[in-house]
Amino acid sequence: YQDYLEARAAAEDQLERKEASRQILARQELAWLRRGARARRRKPKARLVIAHRTLDVEQRHNDRAEPLALSEFESARLGARVIDLEDVTAGHDDGIPLFRNVDLLLDPRARLGVVGPNGAGKTTFLDVLAGRRAPISGGIEVGPTVRVGYFDQQGEALDQNATVEEVVAGVGNKLEHRQVALLERFWFEPATHRAAVGTLSGGEQRRLQLLALLAAEPNVLLLDEPTNDLDLDTLRALEAWLDDFAGA
């Protein structure tokens, strides 16, 4: 990822140098044409038009036309109490614990990272926080203002048979103008709006899951390996948005 950022910075520097050269050449061309003798004024009209167009051309990048529209999403107000765990033990359905006696007072501005080897219980822990899995023992209290958004590993929250339109607008509803615009800002072309979720690529499904999650304005985000299947543009946009996220 660091190599990618360095290469992208170098590419942007090169584009800026090319753009500066193009602007200089176009202005020189215009200046020459305007200074031309009267006898040559008819002939260079086409060149004048071309020079003006050259000045008007926007700088082109290899990236998508618009950045990911994460800045449009806000979060609901979060009170002082978020999620409290007291002496929680949890595990798989077979009743064998993956972790025991966990105490946690999640602060409204907390940034909590959960690390460990595969099978240690990280996803189970997040499932407990999200209310998807009941603990084997212990107590859980959730604050009255908490609105959890869970970005799970595999996009399991998305119905593979539902269409993109149904995920965003709800079953039986049509997309509103704002929702159509938002889908476009999330790089979903109109041709994909009626497509089944199961026909989308892994990256497209993750992006759609992210859109649906943030549209609900959560104030507590649970991100389980959020970089899975995300392209680098989406990853960078998500990182920047999380820096300013007001919740836990």
Buried (B, 14 or more C-beta within 10 A) or exposed (E): EEEEEEEBEEEEEEBEEEBEEBBEEBEEBBEEBEEEEEEEEEEBEEBBEEBEEBEEEEEEEEEEEEBBBBEEBEBBEBEEBBBBBEEBBBBEEEEEBBBBEBEBEBEBEEEEEBEEEEEEBBBBBBBBBBEBBEBBEBEBEBBEBBBBBBBBBBBEBBEEEBBBBBBBBEEEEEBEEEBBEBBBBBBBEEEBBEBEBEEBEEBBBBBBBBBBBBBEBBBBBBBBEBEBBBBEBBBBBBEEBEEEBEBB
